[in-house]
Amino acid sequence: MDLFGKALLSFYHGQSDANIKVVRDDGWEDAHSPGLYFQQEPFDFEKPALGLLNGPTIDVGCGAGRHLGWLRQQGYEAYGLDNSAGAIEVRRAQGFSDTEVFDVMSDKTPTVPFAIENISLFGNNVGIGGTFDGSRALLRNLHGLCREGARLVLTGLNIRDTKNAQHIAYQDRNVAAGRRRGELKIRLSYEGEIGPEFAWFHPEPEEIEELGSSTGWKIEKLERLGGFFWASLRCI
C-alpha cells in the first residue's frame, strides 16, 4: 500500500490537497500537506548541507524530486531513488527520467548512470532503516555504492529539543525498554485509508558518528539548528 505515493500523485494532478497523517503507536498524530514535497526552495536548515554538494549526486528517498530539481539548477548530475512507485511516477510525469523505484535496504544495486560522488539523505531519511541497527545497515549499503572520498550529507530531527510531554514520555519508555530514544512505530493515513505499521528511526546527533564509524563513514561536520541538525560524512 503506497499511501505516500498516492498522496503525491493526487496533489500533483490537482485531485486532492488532503493532508498526509503520521500516526505513532501511542496515538500522537502529525499532519502535513503533500505540497511540502513540491517546494522548489530548500528549507533553511538544509542549505548548509546542500552547499557542500559539488558533483554527481544520488538523492535517497527523493520523493517527488524536490532536491533533484535544486541540484539540476546548480548544474550537477542527479539521480533519485525511492521505494514509492507513486513518488517516482510523479517525477516521470514532470518529464524527467532521473529516478528509479529502488529499496536501499535491499542487496541489489541501482542503475545510477554516473560514478557517485555525493549522496543526500534529507527529510530525516537516515531513519529509513527503522531502528539503530537498520540505519547502520542503510549506511553500510550506501557505502558500498560509492568510492573513497565520496560525501554523504543528511538531515535529522534533534528529538531532545522538545517540551512536548507526549514526546518526552515516548522517548523515556524507549530508553527504559533498552531501545534507542528515537525508535518509533508509525502508520501513514491518507483520505481515510490507514497503512500498515512500520518502524522509523530518528537518530540523535551524537548517534550519527556512532553509525558512521561502524559503516565506513567519517564525520567531517555536524551542526545543530534548533530542532534540526545536519551532518556531512566522508567515505573512507
Disulfide bonds with the S-S distance in Angstrom:
none
